[in-house]
């Protein structure tokens, strides 16, 4: 891991802000010191996924704690995001490094063109020597399309930029086999698969109360990245330098799978289905076993309101979701197509209807 050249680092709100809200300049500077030194003269490329926008906006808006309603969260993010990037910009300027801000939503990332543009932007920022700072675009994201936590976002960004390593920084120095506050518990140094965490109770709430994650979201993010072939180190922010240097710190999640098409990872883990298509038995076998595209002839029913390009679930007759994909038709168009061959539709409705409802390149299987 010490030899990793392209690294994604995620830092949580609790590592950057006070419990009452507002940025802690000393903490930000300490993190930037580590990142700038690890970056060196270009030996390593680092992308930072940073939480903290909403937390940074609490105190300036007179909010005592993180609001529960989306509108006030978005208002806090609007104020806090500018403060957060300004703080990073000033801190990195001490090393002559420019900062580039990249704000993402899950809806952006499940669409082919937006996904490609995000990848291109991050690659170009790195090539030009800028330091990308990524965050969820909280000011416009809705409940339906939010990532929900930046841990999962970091795992997906790591796959997007073909990272060699993902480092998740928190206020806890790894995964423990029990409550870290209780005597007798010990840190789990390595995780090579789900069996290594069997029976381990993972906490869901952070100590500082200014973020949305917790250890459960970090472990899930680590699993997503590991399944995509990316090793992960989960540790305390104070041990960031050791993690970037490949030292023995935190919990290391070893890769459990191979890299796949980047956009499909986003589709599986970051998209919210806008509707569903019920498939007949033959279509289920074609999609699941033969990895074929979904044609109109194999669809038995349509539910939901969606437009062409939206993510939808593909379900069997029992209602079990077997796949997720980007649909090529609006919901209102599909009822007249059900059970009919593409050749018949092209003859009756025109060549525009001689296409797949969901192309296999825009489809990912959902494993039980």
N, C-alpha and C positions, 0 to 999 in steps of 0.2 A: 504493500500500500504506500510505502514511502516513495516508490517509483512512479506513482500515479502522476500523469502530466496534466490532465484536465479534470478539475474537481468542482463539484457543486457543494457549497456549504450553506446550510440552513440554520438561522438563528431565531429563537423565539422571543416573544415580547418580554418575557420575564427576565431575559438576559440583557435587555437594552433599556428598560424603563424602571421607574419606581412603582411600588404597589399602588400608589395613589394616582398614577398616570403622569405622563411627562417623561421626556427622554433623559437618561442619565448620561451626560456628555463623557464622563470618565469611562463608563462601560463601553460606549461606542468607540472611543479612541483606543481603548485597550484591544478591542476586537480588530479594528483597522490596523493597528500595529502588527498583530499576528498575521493578518491576511497579506499586507503589503510585503512583509519580510518573507513569507512563504512564496509569494509570487516572484520575488527576486528580480532578476533581469529578464524575465520572460521564460524561465525554465518551467514554470507551472502556469497554467491558465485557470483562473478561479471565477466562478459565477456565484454570487451571493443571493440566496433567497431569504429575504428579511421580513419578518413580521414587525409589528410595532406601530403601524400607522394609526390604527384606532386608539391604541393605548397612548400614543403621543398626543392625540387630539383631545383627550379627556380633560386635563387640567386647563388648557386654554379656553375651553368651552364651559368651564365651571361644573363639569360632571365629576361626581365623587367616585363612580365606579363604571365599568363597562356597561352600556345600556343593553337591554334585551331586545328592543324593537329595531328592525332593520333600518328605518329612516334615520334614527339618531346615530346608529353605527356608521351609516354612510356619511353623515355630517361630520362625525369625528374623524373618519378616514380622510375626508376632503381636507380638513385642516391639518391633520397629523402627517399625511403623506408628504406634503411640502416640507414640513419641519424635519421629517426623517431623512429625506434625500438631501436637504440642505446640510444637515449634520454630517452625513456621509461625504458629501462633496467637500466640505471644509476639512474634514479629517483626512481624507485621501490626498487633498492638496498639499499636505505636509510632505508627501512623498512624490509630488509632481505627477500624480495619477488622476485622470479624469474619470468621472462616474457617468454611466449611462443608465437611465431608468427604463425598465420594461414592466408594464402592467398587463396582466393576463386575466382572462376569465375562462372558465371551463367550456363555455359555448364557443369561444374563439378556437380553442384547441382541438375540438372534435371535428372541425371543418377543414377540408383539405387545404384550401388556399391560405387560410389564416394560420394553420399549423406550419405550412411551408414558410410563410413570411416570418413567423416567430423564430424558427430555426435559422433562417437567413440573417435576421437582425442580430441575434446573439453571436453567431459565427463572425459576423463582420465587426461587431464591437470588440471581440477578443482579438481578431486579426489586426485591428487598428490600435491596440494597446489600451483600450478603455476598460473600465471595470464595471460589468453589468450588475445592477442591483434589481432583482425581480421581486414583485409582490403581486398578490391578487388585487385586481381592480375593484376594491371594495365599494367605491363610490357609485358604480353602476351595476354591480352584480346583484342578482335577486336571490331569494331563498332557493329557487328552483335550479339555478345554474352555478351556485357558489361551490368552490372546492371544499369549503368548510374548515379547512385548516391548511396552513402552509407546509406541513410535513408531507402531505400527499402531493401537493404542488411541487415540492422539491424533488420527490422521487420521479415525477413525470418530467421535470426540467432536466434532471440528470440523464434520462433516456433521450430527451429531445436533443441535447448537445453532445451525445455520445461520450458521457463522462466516464472516467476510469475509476472514480470513487465518489461516494456521497457521504458527507459528514453532517450529522444532525446534532446541533448544539442545544443544550437545555440547561436547567438548573439542577439536574440530577446526573450523576456520573455513570450512567449505564442502567441496564436491566438487572434487577435483583430477584432472588428466588423467594422473596417475601417483602414485607414492608421495610424499606431501608432505614426507617426510624427505630425499628425494633432490634434489639441485640440478637446476634446469632444468624442474621441473614448475610448472604454473600453475593458479590457481583458475579453475574454470568459473563464470562470473558468472551465466549464464542458461541455463535448459533449457526449450525450447519443445515438446519431444517426444522420444520414444525415440531418434531419430536423433542427437540432440545428445550422447548418452552411448554411442553405438555404439563399441565397441572400448576403452572405458574400464574398467579393472579396478577393481572396487569392493571395498574391504576389508571383512571380516566380523567382526573382533575389535576391541574397544575397548582403549585403552591401559591403563586403570586396573584392569581385571580384576574390577570389582565389579558390572557390569551384564550384561544378556543380549543387548544389541544390537550395534551396530557400524554402519559407514557403509551396509552393504547393507540393513539394516532401515530406516534413515532414508530412503534413496532409494526403497525400496518404499513407505513411508508417504507420501512426497511424491507418488509416482505415483498412489496411491489417492486422495489429496485432490485432486490436480490433475484427475484423471478425473472427480471429482464437482464440478468447477467452482470449486475453492478454491485461490487462489494460496498458495505455500509459500515460506518463507525458511528455509534451513538454514545455521546459523552457530555460532560459538563463543559460549559463555555470557557471556564478557566483552564481547561486542558486542551484548548483548540490547537495550540502549537504542537503538542505531542501527537494529536490525531493527524494533523497534516504532514507530520514528519514520519508517520508510520510507527509511532511508539505504542507501548502496551498501555492503552487507556480505554475506558468505557467497555462497550460490548460490540464485538465485531460480527456482522452478519455476512456469511460467505455466500457467493452467488449460488443460486439453486436452479437457474434456467439459462436460456440463451436469449440473445437480443432478437427482437422481432421488429416488424415495421413500426416505427415510432408512433404514427398516428393511431394505430390500433390499440396501443397501450392507453392512450388518452381516451379513446372511444370506450374501452372497457372500464376504466377507473374514474374518469372525470366527467363523463356525459350523463345527462338526465333524460331518459326516454320520454318523448312527448306523446307516445301512443304505443300500440302493439298490433302485431299481425299474428293471427292464429293460423298455423300451418297444418296441412293434412299429413298423414303418416309418411307418405312418399317424399314430401318436401322436407320433412324433418331429417329423414335419412340422407337426402341429397346434400343438405346444408351441413349436417353434423359429421357424417361419415365420409362423404365424397368432397366436402369443402367446395360445393358448387354455389353459384349465385342463386338467389331466390327469384323465381319467375311467378307471374300472376296466376298461372294454372295451379300452383300448389297452395294458394292462400284461401282459407275458408272464411275468415272474418277479419274485420278491421275495427279497432276502437281508438278513440282519442282524436284530438285536433292537432294536425301537424302539417308542415309544408315540406316541399321537396328540399332535401338536404338535412332535415332534422334526424336525430337519432331515434330509433324505435326498437322495441323488444320483439324478438321472434319467439313465439310460444307454441308448444305442442297442444294437442286437443285437451289435455288435462290442465292446462294453464301454467305449466312450468316454463320458465324462460330458458331457452337453449342457446340463444345468440342475441347479439345486438348489432345493429347496422344503420347506415345512413340511407334513408329511403329516397327514391328518385321521383316520387309522385306526391302530390298533395293528398290529404286524407279524403277530400271530396271527390277526387278522380278515381280512387281505387275500387269502390263498389261495382262499377260497371266493367271492371277488368277481371274480377275474381273468377277463377276456374277456367279461364280462357287462354288459349295458346297465344304466344307472341305473333305467330304467323296470321292467325285469325284477326287479332287486334290491328295489325298493320294493314291488312286488307280492308277492314271496315272503318278504322279511325285514322289511318295514315301512318307513315313510317316512324313518326315520333313516338309511337306506342310500341314499337318493336325493340324494346330494351328491358333489361332486368329491373325488377322492383327494388332489389338490393343487390348490388354487384359484390362479388366475393372479395374484391380488394377493399370494400368498405364494410366488412363484416368481421366480427370477432366472436368466437364461441365462448359461452359462459359455462365454466365447469362447476359442478355441484360442490 
